[in-house]
Amino acid sequence: EAGSAAVATVVSNAAALLPGRGDARLVELDSLSYRSLGLGFALLTVGIISGAVWANEAWGSYWSWDPKETWALICWLVYASYLHTRLVAGWRPRDAAAVGAFGFVVVWICYVGVNLFGVGLHSYGFLNGS
């Protein structure tokens, strides 16, 4: 299910960047993207908070600025800016979709790049030389 939501989000963000105004499919894809990213943002927020609570129990501190934690925060900030552009700033859906597409790249850096190349408590990769 998470993979389907990610694909739908990428497709809808990419479609919203295409030229052409008034296409009902683009409006529908933009709405799907907005709802998907809103749900993902809520789940990411719960994940970061619950991870911080667990880290406090396990290691005695809520936040240690580990690369994984830092990139999770960067993901959260990018998607918070996406929601801000849609709710408060009043950006056009095409411009907000560009922020959402950038967020997808940031998520890949967080979940793939940091795991494979990063160091720290959350490094599980084999490419970090450890």
C-alpha positions in Angstrom: 0.0 0.0 0.0 2.8 2.5 0.8 4.4 1.8 -2.5 1.1 2.5 -4.3 0.7 5.7 -2.5 4.3 6.8 -3.4 3.8 6.0 -7.0 0.5 7.8 -7.1 2.1 10.8 -5.4 5.0 10.9 -7.9 2.7 10.5 -10.9 0.3 13.2 -9.7 3.1 15.6 -8.9 4.7 15.0 -12.3 1.3 15.4 -14.1 0.6 18.6 -12.3 3.9 20.0 -13.7 2.8 19.3 -17.3 1.4 22.1 -19.4 -2.3 22.4 -20.0 -4.9 24.1 -17.8 -8.4 23.0 -17.0 -7.8 19.3 -17.6 -10.1 17.5 -15.1 -7.6 14.6 -14.8 -4.8 17.0 -13.7 -7.1 18.5 -11.1 -8.0 15.1 -9.8 -4.3 14.0 -9.7 -3.5 17.2 -7.9 -6.2 16.5 -5.3 -4.9 12.9 -4.9 -1.3 14.3 -4.5 -2.5 16.8 -1.9 -4.4 14.2 0.1 -1.6 11.6 -0.1 1.1 14.0 1.0 -1.2 15.3 3.8 -1.6 11.7 5.1 2.1 11.0 4.7 3.0 14.2 6.6 0.7 13.1 9.5 2.3 9.7 9.6 5.8 11.1 9.3 5.0 13.4 12.2 3.8 10.5 14.3 6.9 8.5 13.3 9.3 11.2 14.3 7.6 11.8 17.6 7.3 8.1 18.5 10.9 7.6 17.4 12.1 10.4 19.7 10.2 8.9 22.6 11.7 5.5 22.0 15.2 7.0 21.6 14.8 8.7 25.0 13.9 5.4 26.6 16.7 3.5 24.8 19.6 6.1 24.8 18.5 8.8 27.3 18.0 11.6 24.8 15.1 12.5 22.4 17.3 13.8 19.6 21.0 13.2 18.7 21.3 14.8 15.3 22.2 11.5 13.7 22.1 11.7 9.9 18.9 9.7 9.7 17.2 11.8 12.3 18.4 15.0 10.5 17.2 13.9 7.1 13.9 12.8 8.6 13.6 16.3 9.9 14.5 17.7 6.5 11.8 15.5 4.9 9.3 16.8 7.4 10.3 20.4 6.7 10.0 20.0 2.9 6.5 18.5 3.2 5.5 21.1 5.8 6.5 23.7 3.2 4.4 21.9 0.6 1.4 22.0 2.8 2.1 25.6 3.7 2.2 26.5 0.0 -1.1 24.8 -0.6 -3.0 26.0 2.6 -1.5 29.4 3.4 0.6 30.9 0.7 -1.9 30.2 -2.1 0.6 29.0 -4.7 -0.6 27.6 -7.9 -1.0 23.8 -7.8 1.8 23.5 -10.4 4.3 25.4 -8.2 3.2 23.4 -5.1 3.7 20.2 -7.1 7.3 21.2 -7.7 7.8 21.3 -4.0 6.1 17.9 -3.6 8.3 16.4 -6.3 11.4 17.9 -4.6 10.2 16.2 -1.4 10.1 12.9 -3.1 13.8 13.3 -4.0 14.6 14.2 -0.4 12.7 11.1 0.9 14.9 8.9 -1.4 18.0 10.6 0.0 16.8 9.9 3.6 15.7 6.3 3.1 18.2 5.1 0.6 21.2 7.4 0.7 21.6 7.7 4.4 21.1 4.0 4.9 23.7 3.0 2.4 26.3 5.7 2.8 25.6 7.3 6.1 27.2 6.8 9.5 25.6 6.8 12.9 23.0 5.0 14.9 20.8 4.4 11.9 23.3 3.3 9.4 22.5 -0.2 8.1 24.3 -0.1 4.8 27.2 -1.9 3.5 28.7 1.0 1.5 29.8 3.1 4.4 33.1 1.3 4.9 32.3 0.0 8.4 
